[in-house]
Amino acid sequence: MADFDQELDARGLNCPLPILRAKKALNELTGGQVLRVIATDPGSVKDFEAFAKQTGNELMESTEESGEFRFLIKKA
């Protein structure tokens, strides 16, 4: 399990809320810090891949477990 600096619980939220909340949380972090996001929206997998590409942040991990999607995003 990778280390992270902040966790965002986006369970129960549908697109685009997990991305919007992640964007806000990342704004509070400094470069190199890692945000862990937990979401239940299956669409969030593609959303976070696209978000990382668009923003230049690194999607370090994208996993699914028991209907929960977990993402580790490293701030650029």
Long-range contacts (C-beta under 8 A, 24 or more apart in sequence): 2-34, 2-60, 2-61, 2-72, 3-34, 4-34, 4-35, 4-36, 4-72, 5-29, 5-33, 5-34, 5-35, 6-33, 6-34, 6-35, 6-36, 7-35, 7-36, 7-37, 7-38, 8-35, 8-36, 8-37, 8-38, 9-38, 10-37, 10-38, 10-39, 10-40, 10-41, 10-44, 11-38, 11-39, 11-40, 11-68, 12-40, 13-39, 13-40, 13-41, 14-41, 14-43, 15-41, 15-43, 15-44, 15-47, 16-47, 18-44, 18-47, 18-48, 19-44, 19-47, 19-48, 19-51, 22-48, 22-51, 22-71, 22-73, 23-51, 23-55, 26-55, 26-57, 26-73, 26-75, 29-75, 30-75, 31-75, 31-76, 32-74, 32-75, 33-74, 33-75, 34-60, 34-72, 34-73, 34-74, 34-75, 35-72, 35-73, 35-75, 36-70, 36-71, 36-72, 36-73, 37-70, 37-71, 37-73, 38-68, 38-69, 38-70, 39-68, 39-69, 39-70, 39-71, 40-67, 40-68, 40-69, 41-69, 42-69, 44-69, 44-71, 45-69, 48-73
